[in-house]
Amino acid sequence: MQFILSPMTERDATRIAQWHYEGIYSFYDMDQDPDDLAELLDPGNWVHLYRSVLDEQEELVGFFCFQPDGDVVEIGLGLRPDLTGRGLGRAFVEAGLAYAYAEYKPA
């Protein structure tokens, strides 16, 4: 699967806010943390912090949140719940790291 990062849209943010993970992983549901949910749904963050991740068919498969701080970049991420446990994690994280290096040039 190819991962394409693009600016977050209202449609994508709304869909991500509705994702629900199973069992102990429900900790990652956006509605579990009101501050995280508010940050995701704030249009002011879509340009600077959040990126939607699409596949080759332009389907939403995940997101990244990049927070640059000097010469480092803090990365948050989420893979669509139905795609977890399928061996996609490494390639997904590598796509986010490549984007962070290209976009922010961290040390």
Secondary structure, DSSP 8 states (H G I E B T S, - for coil): ---EEEE--HHHHHHHHT----GGGGGG-GGG-HHHHHHHH-HHHHHHTEEEEE-TT--EEEEEEEEEETTEEEEEEEE-GGGTTSS-HHHHHHHHHHHHHHHH---
